[in-house]
Amino acid sequence: MTRRPRRNLAAMTHPGESSGGAGASARREHDRRKVKREAGVRQRHPRLGGVILALSDAPQHETSWSRGADGEKLVEQALAKRCPHVALLHDRRIPGSRANIDHIAVAPTGVWVIDTKRYKGKVQIAKPLFGKPTLTIAGRDKTKLVDGLAKQVQLVTAALADLYTGVPIRGCFCFVDSELPLFGAPSVNGLTIFGRKGLAKQLNATGALPADRAAALAHQFPIA
């Protein structure tokens, strides 16, 4: 049974189609930072600004947004190729925030909230006997990423409560260029970490969500 949602709806792509929007928010943030940096250099150095910019590298905080945008696009392309029957949303803005949800997939196993990350290095999860599990990448503590994805899952769960009940909602990471375990998919606080192939395999798996219900949800999806 469906109920007309009280919240704004976001259009979803049909199965096998791509919105073309993956990484758009990250790309805009990169461009904003680049324009601001270059304008500042030219203002401080009216005569030599162009030369200074040509001889200097962009700062890491700027290039990381570009790398992130490219990573989201790679995930979009991989899912479009490997999951032709799974409906996909890309780069959904969170109302009232500058943050966004990288990808949402409506699959037989339910709705997947997918956060793409592009880091170099080994991905590890430590689960101590006492205390909270931690996520490290290349030896650096990145547990805050888990909290961010958990909030996104909560947001989608609340939105779906106005439209459908009983739909499984899961959160996962899709890591690009990272060193993941050769066997199995690690998880932390109920959030699984996949590579692109592993994620596609999971989205294509059989599940309890009927095809007709998944199709209906795919064409009317609330974000907030």
Secondary structure, DSSP 4 states (H G I P E B T S, - for coil): -----SS-EE--PPTT---S-TTHHHHHHHHHHHHHHHHHHHHH-TTTHHHHHHHSPPPHHHHHHHHHHHHHHHHHHHHHHH-TTSEEEEEEE-TTSS-EEEEEEEETTEEEEEEEEEEEEEEEEE--SSS--EEEETTEE-THHHHHHHHHHHHHHHHHTTT-SS--EEEEEEEEEEE--SSS--EETTEEEE-HHHHHHHHTS--SS-HHHHHHHHTSEE--
